[in-house]
C-alpha cells in the first residue's frame, strides 16, 4: 500500500512539474531566437556568424570562458569595451536575449539569462545620460569636407572616387561600396561608433590603424553624410559634441591588435565595411 502511494505521489509530481519544464524550454528557445536576431544586427559584423571573430581585434565568442561572467557581458554591451562601442539603446530584455544567445550558441553552454539578472547588473552601473547621435547634428561641415579629402588616397584607390566600390584602376577587383543603398543596408541601425571602430581596426587593409583618430572620425562622418551627387548634410559649428558619439581614443595596444588583425585578414581575404551578416 505504501509503495503504491509513493508511486502515485511520484506520478502526481511528474505531471505537476512537466508543464513548468516545457514552459522553460519554450522560453529558452524564444530567448535564443531573439538573441540570434540581435546578434546578427549588432555583433556578427565583427564576431562573425560562427562566433570565431577575428582575433585579436575582434575576440572569438565561441568557446570563450569569459562568457561565464554575465556581469562582464552586460557591462560590455551597455558600456562598451575595448574596440566594442556601447549599445545604450538595447533594453534589459534585449540584453538578456543577446547574452542568452552568445552564452549558449556554438560550443558554449553557460546557462540561461533572465531579464531580472540583467536588470540587477544594470542597476549597479553608472548612467551616462543622453547619448548623442549623428542625427543630433554633432558633426561639422568642415569635418565632412576634410573626410572627403582624407578619403581620396587611402580609401578611394580601392573603393572608388564615387564611393561605389569601383576602383579607378580597371585591373583592380571591385570592393564594397561606401555609399547609397547597399552600404545603408549593411549599416542600417548601426552606430557611428561601430563604423568608426570597425574602420579603424580593419582599414586600410594593408595597414589598419595607420591613420589618426581624427582622420578616421572625419572619414566616418563623410561616408555617413556625403555623396558626390547629394553633397553633405549640414552639421554644427562646434566639433566637440562628436566625442559624445565616439568611444574614447584607443591605446597603442588597440593599434597593435589592429596590425595583428591585418596580418591574419590579409591571408584570408578582407571583409568590406558593408559586410551584411
Beta strands, then each sheet from edge to edge (+ up, - down):
strand 1: 226-227
strand 2: 231-232
sheet 1: 1+ 2-
end
